[in-house]
Amino acid sequence: MTSQLPSPHECCYSGSVLDRGVDIVVTSPTGHRALVVEAKLNGRIEDATSQLQEYMCAVGAEVGLVVVRDRIRILRETYRGEPSIQVVGEFPIQQADHLADARDPVDFEDRIQQWLEALRDHEQIAAPPLLAALTDHVLPALVEGTVRAARPRTRQAAG
């Protein structure tokens, strides 16, 4: 009997998958990862995008968001081309209400999670170009989904 090792993007813990490599997960009522979010206050958007594309492929997520200090990218599984997970929209973060002024990574992730919950509740949380793209690509994953942190969020102690 051979054992299967977890992929580099997941870690088995007590019989379930602990999400590593992403910051926020939206799960469907059946437990499928409908939307995954990579939030990086510092770092390159290209690196975060590559990491999220690999994670989406590993877990079968159809929609992803990469949110960095100054940009928001929407990724979608298109089921065509290589890679099949494509960037379908990119917007300045200033088009998203209450995200541009976050100063610490934990606050940034908290704000993004609250922002997604507000979108699910049909609040006006973005300028029209971004809101239209979110409505088309992200809102369907949120409608019946549960928005949660992918792992515990901890602040680093000063000093």
ZIGILIN-V467310 format. One record per backbone hydrogen bond with DSSP energy under -0.5 kcal/mol. NH is the residue of the N-H (numbers start at 1). CO is the residue of the C=O. If there is no record, write none. Layout:
nh: (NH:NH)
co: (CO:CO)
//
This chain:
nh: (10:11:13:16:18:18:19:19:20:20:23:24:25:26:27:27:28:31:34:34:35:36:37:38:39:40:40:48:49:50:51:52:53:54:55:56:57:58:59:60:61:63:64:65:66:67:67:68:68:69:72:73:74:75:75:76:77:78:78:86:86:88:88:89:91:93:95:96:97:97:99:100:102:108:109:110:111:112:113:114:115:116:117:118:119:120:121:122:123:125:127:131:132:133:134:135:136:137:138:139:141:142:142:143:145:146:147:148:150:154)
co: (7:18:16:13:11:16:17:150:9:18:37:37:148:35:25:146:32:28:26:32:26:63:24:65:37:38:67:44:45:46:47:48:49:50:51:52:53:54:55:56:56:34:75:36:73:38:65:66:71:40:91:66:89:64:73:86:62:76:84:76:84:74:86:74:72:70:92:93:95:125:96:96:99:104:105:106:107:108:109:110:111:112:113:114:115:116:117:119:118:123:95:127:128:129:130:131:132:133:134:134:138:138:139:139:142:27:145:25:23:152)
//
